[in-house]
Amino acid sequence: MKVGIKEHSELSIQCERLVIRYLLNPKDTFGNLVANVQKLAGDKTLELLCDTLNGFLSYDSTYRLDRAYALRGMVLEKLERVDEAEISYSSSLLLNNHNKQARKNLIDLHMATGDLDKALMEVEKAVRIEGDRQERAYFLSVRKRIFEIKEMAKEEKNKVNPFKDLASRPGYALVTGHPKASSG
């Protein structure tokens, strides 16, 4: 779908209004925002959101910048731009260290990319600063899960495979009747 400059400007303005409404209403969800922008932009939803947020963050704003950076991180993550998403989540946390959603998203991102050490570091920060018992319990359960994953990985790495050594020995294929064994 090709849009002219005028249509693109109108789309951008409408998208910016939706973003501002999202930023001002902590109960509004990312899913609702994406659905509303999708009504405007169709298959270019995430790109339009990303462009709008980049423009929004480039000028001095009094709106919830921490929430804007967290939102940008979610959009970038959906666009599979993981490194940029990590930077956005981190920027959000620099502005507001108590932004639970940004912290959770950053932890999930690190876990999804297999960077358990970074995930654990973020969990430890959350456990130290979180005053809410329920949130603290959540982060403690995530920490426990990370330790379990690390332990499973360690066990898998140290697992002994008795056939690994046998297969490398000369004559193994002949003794076992391996189909690739040559008689000669």
C-alpha positions in Angstrom: 0.0 0.0 0.0 1.6 3.2 -1.2 0.7 6.4 0.7 1.4 9.9 -0.3 3.1 12.5 1.9 -0.2 13.9 3.1 -1.5 10.5 4.1 1.7 9.6 5.8 1.7 12.8 7.8 -1.9 12.1 8.9 -1.0 8.5 9.8 1.9 9.8 11.8 -0.2 12.3 13.7 -2.8 9.8 14.5 -0.2 7.3 15.6 1.5 9.9 17.8 -1.9 10.6 19.5 -2.3 6.9 20.2 1.2 6.7 21.6 0.7 9.8 23.8 -2.6 8.3 25.1 -0.7 5.0 25.8 2.0 6.9 27.7 -0.4 8.8 29.8 -2.5 5.8 30.8 -0.5 3.2 32.7 -3.4 0.7 32.4 -3.3 0.8 28.6 -1.6 -2.3 27.2 0.9 -2.8 24.4 -1.6 -5.1 22.7 -4.3 -2.4 22.6 -1.9 0.1 21.2 -0.7 -2.2 18.5 -4.4 -3.1 17.6 -5.3 0.6 17.3 -2.3 1.4 15.2 -2.9 -1.6 13.1 -6.4 -0.2 12.2 -4.5 2.8 10.7 -1.4 1.2 9.2 -2.2 -2.4 8.5 0.9 -4.5 7.9 3.2 -1.5 8.5 2.1 -1.2 12.2 5.4 -1.8 13.9 7.4 0.3 11.5 5.0 3.2 11.9 5.1 2.8 15.7 8.9 2.7 15.6 9.2 5.8 13.5 6.7 7.6 15.7 8.6 6.7 18.8 11.9 7.7 17.3 10.5 11.1 16.4 8.8 11.4 19.8 12.0 10.6 21.7 14.2 12.9 19.5 12.5 16.1 20.8 12.4 17.1 24.4 9.2 15.8 25.9 7.6 16.1 29.2 5.7 12.8 28.8 6.7 9.6 30.5 10.0 9.1 28.7 10.8 6.0 30.7 7.5 4.4 29.4 8.3 5.7 25.9 11.6 4.0 25.9 10.1 0.8 27.2 7.4 1.0 24.5 10.1 1.5 21.9 11.9 -1.6 23.3 8.8 -3.7 22.9 8.3 -2.5 19.3 12.0 -3.1 18.4 11.8 -6.6 20.0 8.8 -7.4 17.8 10.8 -6.2 14.8 13.6 -8.6 16.0 16.0 -5.7 16.5 17.2 -7.2 19.8 20.3 -5.0 20.4 18.3 -1.8 19.9 15.5 -3.2 22.1 18.0 -3.8 24.9 19.3 -0.3 24.6 15.7 1.1 24.8 14.9 -1.0 27.9 18.1 0.1 29.5 17.4 3.8 28.7 14.0 3.4 30.3 15.5 2.0 33.5 18.1 4.8 33.6 15.2 7.3 33.7 13.1 5.3 36.1 14.8 2.4 37.9 11.4 1.2 39.2 9.8 0.7 35.8 8.7 -2.9 36.4 7.6 -3.5 32.8 10.9 -2.4 31.3 12.8 -4.6 33.8 10.6 -7.6 33.1 11.0 -7.1 29.4 14.8 -6.7 29.6 15.0 -9.9 31.7 12.8 -11.8 29.2 14.9 -10.5 26.3 18.2 -11.7 28.0 16.7 -15.1 28.7 15.3 -15.4 25.2 18.8 -14.6 23.7 20.4 -17.1 26.2 22.3 -14.4 28.1 21.5 -15.8 31.5 24.2 -13.8 33.3 22.7 -10.5 32.2 19.2 -11.7 33.0 20.4 -12.7 36.5 22.1 -9.3 37.0 18.8 -7.6 36.2 16.9 -9.9 38.5 19.3 -9.1 41.3 18.7 -5.4 40.8 15.0 -5.9 40.8 15.1 -7.9 44.0 17.2 -5.2 45.7 14.9 -2.3 44.7 11.5 -3.8 44.7 9.4 -3.0 47.7 6.2 -4.7 46.6 6.1 -8.3 48.1 4.3 -9.7 45.1 6.7 -8.2 42.6 9.7 -9.3 44.8 8.3 -12.9 44.9 8.0 -12.8 41.1 11.6 -11.8 40.6 12.8 -14.3 43.2 10.9 -17.1 41.2 12.6 -15.8 38.0 16.0 -16.0 39.7 15.3 -19.5 40.8 14.3 -20.5 37.2 17.6 -19.0 35.9 19.6 -21.0 38.4 17.7 -24.1 37.3 18.4 -23.5 33.7 22.1 -22.9 34.4 22.3 -26.1 36.4 20.6 -28.1 33.6 23.0 -26.7 31.1 25.9 -27.6 33.3 24.6 -31.1 33.8 24.1 -31.5 30.0 27.6 -30.3 29.4 29.1 -32.8 31.9 26.9 -35.7 30.7 29.1 -38.7 29.8 28.3 -40.3 26.4 29.8 -43.8 26.5 29.4 -44.3 22.8 31.3 -41.1 21.9 34.7 -42.6 22.8 33.9 -46.0 21.2 32.9 -44.5 17.9 36.3 -42.9 17.5 38.2 -46.1 18.0 39.5 -48.0 15.0 37.6 -51.1 14.2 34.4 -50.0 16.0 32.5 -49.9 12.7 33.6 -53.4 11.8 32.7 -54.9 15.1 29.3 -53.3 15.2 28.5 -54.1 11.6 28.2 -50.4 10.8 26.9 -50.0 7.2 29.8 -47.6 6.3 32.4 -50.2 7.4 34.6 -51.3 4.6 35.9 -54.8 4.4 39.2 -54.3 3.0 
